[in-house]
Amino acid sequence: MTRSITTVVATLAALSIGFTYLFNKLVTSLEDSYHEAWLFRIVLNLLGYATIVLPGYILYRYVYTRHDFADAGCIGYVITACFKDNTKSYAEEKEQLAGSVKSSVKQDALLLLFCTAGLQGSYLTWGVLQEKIMTQTYTNIMLEEGKFRDSQFLVFVNRILALVVSGLSLLIINQPRHTVPLYKYGFCSFTNIMSSWCQYEALKYISFPAQVLAKSCKILAVMFMGKLVSAKPKSYEYFEYISALVISLGMLLFMLSSLDTSDKVGKTTTLSGVILLALYLSCDSFTSNWQGVLFESYKVTSLQMMFGTNLFSCLFTAVSLLQQGGFYQSLHFMLQFPSFTLDCILLSISSAAGQLFVFFTIYKFGAIVFTIIMTVRQGLAILLSCIIYAHPISLLGILGILMVLMAVLLQAYCKLRKASLKKKLNQAEV
């Protein structure tokens, strides 16, 4: 039994390594001709991810034909952790965990403020560093200049630090038993990587205002995706639809009033940009909703979610970078420009801190609340820019800010009122 499993795993690993080598040679020969075509690059990335997905799927089907891996040693243990659903085995423990996590409305409100502050601080810092890395011309002591362009390497650096942080935290902090088959983290990890890639790539084909405005309407996309992804289709209250629409309109007004008119005519919106933007919104909306499903179905902790998601993100991006030669080029750039290395470290630290708040916020409050916080962050980033660089804010922009604040307060009031009425109803039944 052990020998047959070892043979299957070794064969799949050998085929993956062989495909990676041949694919690297093919990319090298074609890259000069098609490097600027986004469709070519996305196909390269998808083929790289397939190096992980296809062997994993074959192994998954093999697992379903053999139910007992108890005598297969370490390999059997790894396969079981990757593919076996342990929900039924630990149903009682999950019920105890769910029943023990109770908090008052006041505690939830304070916790939400803490999560909001953490998300805003970490991701505003991350955004400033990201823009610096992607736009700055670096100069070394030899007065040589260079610009860094490989966004996928930045994704890998961010994910590897987050993986280390979450892994060490899991070793130190006592956690409930993990019940999720690891492969289920691969879905949200894949869409998370793709949304980041599409976000960077879209800026080559559409104007910056178009992308920012699309992000401001992401709440509606998240709500729509929530109905598709959840095992039990989500039903939203009327006030949630109204607040989401008002927030989107408010952000739209504020961003339109704050963006420079020269940016609006600097680039024309193309069909490629629209497609990439649609892919970004779809993937990003799926990511938070799928994570919410895992939190709800398996009662995983935020640290477990962070580790599982970043594990697959590192696998996907590492294989793709190896196939396309991205590691060599990026590491060479780091050695050539030490200041870039420092920026990468700071970017990774802020990203890892942000991820801790992301997963904890989705775990405690759900995908919609998280999206509202991140949508408001877009407005805060532009508002911060207006304050620092003395850009004027029109009456239209002020109206947009007031609309967002009113919508957020409306949703908070309605949720608190609903929780209070539910608490009184439960007390009356007792």
C-alpha positions in Angstrom: 0.0 0.0 0.0 2.7 2.5 1.0 4.8 1.5 -2.0 1.9 2.1 -4.5 1.2 5.5 -3.0 4.9 6.5 -3.0 5.1 5.4 -6.7 2.0 7.6 -7.7 3.4 10.7 -5.8 6.9 10.2 -7.2 5.5 9.8 -10.8 3.4 12.9 -10.5 6.3 15.0 -9.0 8.6 13.8 -11.8 6.1 14.8 -14.5 5.6 18.2 -12.9 9.3 18.9 -12.8 9.7 17.7 -16.4 6.9 19.9 -17.5 8.3 22.9 -15.6 11.7 22.5 -17.3 10.2 22.2 -20.8 7.8 25.0 -20.2 10.7 27.3 -19.1 12.5 26.6 -22.4 9.3 27.3 -24.4 8.7 30.6 -22.5 12.3 31.7 -23.2 11.9 31.2 -26.9 8.5 33.0 -27.2 8.8 35.7 -24.6 10.4 38.3 -26.8 7.6 38.1 -29.4 4.6 38.0 -27.1 5.7 39.5 -23.8 3.6 42.6 -24.1 0.3 40.7 -24.8 -1.7 40.3 -21.6 -3.5 37.2 -22.9 -0.1 35.5 -23.5 1.0 36.3 -20.0 -2.2 35.1 -18.3 -2.0 31.8 -20.2 1.6 31.5 -19.0 0.5 32.0 -15.4 -2.4 29.6 -15.7 -0.2 26.9 -17.2 2.2 27.4 -14.4 -0.6 27.0 -11.8 -1.8 23.9 -13.7 1.6 22.3 -12.8 0.2 22.1 -9.2 -3.5 21.7 -9.9 -3.5 18.8 -12.4 -1.2 16.4 -10.4 -3.3 17.4 -7.3 -6.5 16.5 -9.1 -5.2 13.2 -10.2 -4.1 12.4 -6.7 -7.5 13.6 -5.4 -9.3 11.1 -7.7 -6.8 8.4 -6.6 -7.7 9.1 -2.9 -11.4 8.6 -3.7 -10.7 5.0 -4.9 -8.7 4.1 -1.8 -10.3 5.2 1.5 -7.8 4.0 4.0 -4.4 5.6 4.2 -3.7 4.9 7.9 -0.9 2.4 7.1 0.8 4.6 4.4 3.1 6.5 6.8 4.0 10.2 6.3 2.8 10.3 2.7 -0.6 8.9 3.7 -0.9 11.5 6.5 -0.1 14.3 4.1 -2.7 13.0 1.5 -5.3 12.6 4.3 -4.7 16.2 5.4 -5.0 17.5 1.8 -8.1 15.7 0.8 -10.1 14.2 3.7 -13.0 16.1 5.1 -13.0 15.6 8.9 -16.1 17.6 9.7 -18.1 14.7 10.9 -15.3 13.3 13.1 -15.1 16.5 15.0 -18.7 17.7 15.0 -19.0 17.8 18.8 -15.8 19.8 19.2 -17.0 22.3 16.6 -20.3 22.7 18.4 -18.5 23.4 21.7 -16.3 25.9 19.9 -19.2 27.7 18.3 -21.1 27.8 21.6 -18.1 29.1 23.6 -17.5 32.1 21.3 -20.1 34.6 22.5 -19.7 38.4 22.9 -21.9 41.4 23.7 -22.9 44.0 21.1 -20.6 46.5 22.8 -17.6 44.1 22.6 -18.4 43.5 18.9 -18.5 47.2 18.2 -15.1 47.8 19.9 -13.7 44.8 18.0 -15.0 46.2 14.7 -13.3 49.5 15.4 -10.0 47.7 16.2 -10.2 45.7 12.9 -11.1 48.9 11.0 -8.1 50.7 12.4 -5.8 47.8 11.7 -6.9 47.3 8.2 -6.7 51.0 7.3 -3.3 51.5 8.9 -1.6 48.4 7.4 -3.1 48.7 3.9 -2.6 52.4 3.6 1.1 51.8 4.4 1.1 48.9 2.0 -0.4 51.0 -0.8 2.2 53.8 -0.4 5.0 51.2 -0.5 3.5 49.4 -3.5 3.2 52.6 -5.5 6.7 53.5 -4.6 8.1 50.2 -5.8 6.2 50.0 -9.0 6.9 53.7 -10.1 10.2 54.6 -8.5 13.5 54.5 -10.4 16.1 52.9 -8.1 19.7 54.1 -8.1 22.6 52.2 -6.5 26.1 53.4 -5.4 27.4 52.9 -9.0 24.8 55.4 -10.1 23.1 52.7 -12.2 19.3 53.1 -12.6 16.5 50.5 -12.9 12.8 50.0 -12.5 11.1 46.9 -11.1 8.3 45.4 -13.1 7.5 41.9 -11.9 4.4 42.2 -9.8 4.1 38.4 -9.3 7.4 38.4 -7.4 6.0 41.0 -5.0 3.0 38.8 -4.5 5.3 35.8 -3.7 7.4 37.9 -1.2 4.2 39.0 0.6 2.8 35.5 0.7 6.0 33.8 2.0 6.3 36.2 4.9 2.6 35.8 5.8 3.0 32.0 5.6 5.9 32.1 8.0 4.1 34.4 10.4 0.9 32.3 10.4 2.9 29.1 10.7 4.9 30.2 13.7 1.7 31.6 15.3 0.0 28.2 14.9 2.9 26.5 16.6 2.9 29.0 19.6 -0.9 29.6 20.0 -3.2 26.8 20.9 -5.7 26.2 18.1 -8.8 24.0 17.8 -8.4 20.9 15.7 -8.2 21.6 11.9 -11.0 20.0 9.9 -10.7 21.6 6.4 -9.2 19.5 3.5 -6.3 21.6 2.5 -7.2 21.6 -1.2 -10.2 23.8 -0.5 -7.8 26.7 0.4 -6.6 26.4 -3.2 -9.7 28.0 -4.6 -9.6 31.3 -2.7 -5.8 31.3 -3.1 -6.0 31.0 -6.8 -8.6 33.8 -7.1 -6.6 36.0 -4.7 -3.5 35.7 -6.9 -5.5 36.3 -10.1 -7.3 39.4 -8.7 -3.9 40.9 -7.8 -2.5 40.2 -11.2 -5.5 41.5 -13.1 -5.4 44.7 -10.9 -1.8 45.4 -11.9 -2.4 44.4 -15.6 -5.5 46.5 -16.1 -3.7 49.7 -15.5 -1.9 49.2 -18.8 -5.1 49.3 -20.7 -7.5 51.5 -18.7 -7.3 54.8 -16.9 -6.6 54.9 -13.2 -10.0 56.6 -12.5 -11.8 53.7 -14.2 -10.1 51.2 -11.9 -10.7 53.1 -8.7 -14.3 53.7 -9.6 -14.8 50.0 -10.3 -13.4 49.2 -6.8 -15.8 51.6 -5.2 -18.7 49.4 -6.5 -17.2 46.2 -5.3 -19.7 45.8 -2.5 -22.4 45.0 -4.9 -20.2 42.4 -6.7 -19.5 40.8 -3.3 -23.2 40.6 -2.4 -24.0 39.0 -5.8 -21.1 36.5 -5.5 -22.3 35.6 -2.0 -25.5 34.3 -3.4 -23.6 32.1 -5.9 -20.9 30.8 -3.7 -22.7 29.9 -0.4 -24.1 26.4 -0.1 -27.3 28.1 1.3 -27.9 31.2 -0.9 -27.4 34.3 1.3 -30.3 36.6 1.9 -29.5 40.2 2.6 -31.7 42.7 4.5 -33.1 45.7 2.6 -30.9 48.1 4.6 -27.8 46.2 3.4 -28.7 46.7 -0.2 -29.5 50.4 0.4 -26.3 51.0 2.3 -24.2 49.2 -0.3 -25.7 51.3 -3.1 -25.3 54.6 -1.2 -21.7 53.7 -0.3 -21.0 53.0 -4.0 -22.6 56.2 -5.1 -20.8 58.2 -2.4 -17.4 56.8 -3.3 -18.2 57.4 -7.0 -18.9 61.1 -6.4 -15.9 61.6 -4.1 -13.4 59.9 -6.4 -14.7 61.7 -9.5 -14.3 65.0 -7.8 -10.8 64.2 -6.4 -9.2 62.8 -9.5 -7.2 65.0 -11.8 -9.0 65.7 -15.1 -5.7 65.1 -17.0 -5.8 61.5 -15.7 -9.2 61.0 -17.3 -8.0 61.8 -20.8 -4.5 60.4 -20.3 -5.6 56.9 -21.3 -8.5 55.5 -23.2 -10.5 52.6 -21.8 -10.1 49.5 -24.0 -11.8 46.2 -24.3 -8.8 44.5 -22.8 -9.0 46.8 -19.7 -12.7 46.1 -19.3 -12.2 42.3 -19.4 -9.3 42.5 -16.9 -11.4 44.7 -14.6 -14.3 42.3 -14.8 -11.9 39.4 -13.9 -10.5 41.4 -11.0 -13.9 42.1 -9.5 -15.1 38.5 -10.0 -12.0 36.9 -8.5 -11.8 39.4 -5.6 -15.4 38.9 -4.7 -15.1 35.1 -4.8 -12.1 35.2 -2.6 -13.7 36.8 0.4 -17.0 34.9 0.0 -15.2 31.5 -0.2 -13.2 32.3 2.9 -16.5 33.2 4.6 -17.9 29.8 3.6 -14.9 28.0 5.0 -15.2 30.0 8.3 -18.9 29.2 8.5 -18.7 25.5 7.5 -15.6 24.4 9.3 -15.2 26.9 12.1 -11.5 27.4 11.3 -9.6 30.2 13.0 -8.2 33.2 11.2 -4.6 31.9 11.6 -5.5 28.6 10.1 -7.2 30.3 7.2 -4.2 32.6 6.7 -1.7 29.7 6.7 -3.8 27.5 4.3 -4.4 30.3 1.8 -0.8 31.5 1.8 0.5 28.0 1.5 -1.2 27.6 -1.9 -0.3 31.1 -2.9 3.3 30.4 -2.4 3.1 27.1 -4.3 1.3 28.8 -7.3 3.5 31.8 -7.6 6.8 30.0 -6.9 6.1 27.5 -9.7 5.1 30.3 -12.1 8.2 32.3 -11.3 10.4 29.3 -11.8 8.9 28.6 -15.2 9.2 32.2 -16.4 12.6 33.0 -14.9 11.2 35.5 -12.5 13.2 34.4 -9.5 16.5 35.0 -11.2 15.6 38.4 -12.6 14.1 39.7 -9.3 16.9 38.4 -7.1 19.4 40.0 -9.4 17.6 43.3 -9.1 17.6 43.0 -5.3 21.3 42.5 -5.3 21.8 45.4 -7.7 19.6 47.8 -5.8 19.7 47.2 -1.9 17.1 50.0 -1.3 14.6 47.9 -3.2 15.3 45.0 -0.9 14.4 47.2 2.1 11.2 48.3 0.4 10.3 44.7 -0.2 10.8 43.8 3.4 8.6 46.8 4.6 6.0 45.9 2.0 5.9 42.3 3.2 5.6 43.3 6.8 2.6 45.6 6.2 1.0 43.0 3.9 1.4 40.2 6.5 -0.1 42.5 9.2 -2.9 43.4 6.9 -3.7 39.8 6.2 -4.0 39.1 9.9 -6.7 41.7 10.1 -8.3 40.6 6.8 -8.9 37.0 7.9 -9.9 37.9 11.4 -12.4 40.5 10.1 -14.0 38.1 7.7 -14.1 35.4 10.4 -15.9 37.7 12.9 -18.0 40.0 10.7 -18.3 38.4 7.2 -17.3 39.4 3.7 -19.7 42.4 3.3 -18.4 44.3 6.4 -14.8 43.6 5.3 -15.6 44.9 1.8 -17.2 48.1 3.2 -14.0 48.8 5.3 -11.8 48.2 2.3 -14.0 50.4 0.1 -13.8 53.2 2.6 -10.0 52.7 2.5 -10.0 53.7 -1.2 -11.6 57.0 -0.3 -9.3 57.6 2.7 -6.3 57.0 0.4 -7.4 59.7 -2.0 -8.4 62.0 0.9 -4.9 61.5 2.4 -3.4 62.4 -0.9 -5.6 65.6 -1.1 -4.4 66.6 2.4 -0.7 65.9 1.8 -0.5 67.4 -1.6 -3.1 70.2 -1.1 -5.5 69.0 -3.8 -8.8 70.9 -3.5 -12.0 68.9 -2.7 -15.2 70.2 -4.4 -18.7 70.3 -3.0 -19.4 67.1 -4.9 -16.6 65.3 -3.1 -17.8 66.5 0.3 -21.3 65.2 -0.6 -19.8 61.9 -1.5 -18.0 61.7 1.9 -21.2 62.5 3.8 -23.1 59.8 1.8 -20.5 57.2 2.7 -20.5 58.1 6.4 -24.4 58.1 6.5 -24.5 54.7 4.8 -21.9 53.2 7.2 -23.8 54.6 10.2 -27.1 53.4 8.8 -25.8 49.8 8.5 -24.2 49.9 11.9 -27.4 51.2 13.5 -29.6 48.6 11.8 -27.3 45.8 12.7 -27.1 46.9 16.3 -30.9 47.3 16.5 -31.4 43.9 14.9 -29.0 42.3 17.4 -30.7 44.0 20.3 -34.2 42.9 19.2 -33.0 39.3 18.8 -31.4 39.4 22.3 -34.7 40.7 23.8 -36.7 38.0 22.0 -34.4 35.3 23.3 -34.7 36.6 26.8 -38.5 36.7 26.5 -38.6 33.0 25.4 -36.4 32.0 28.4 
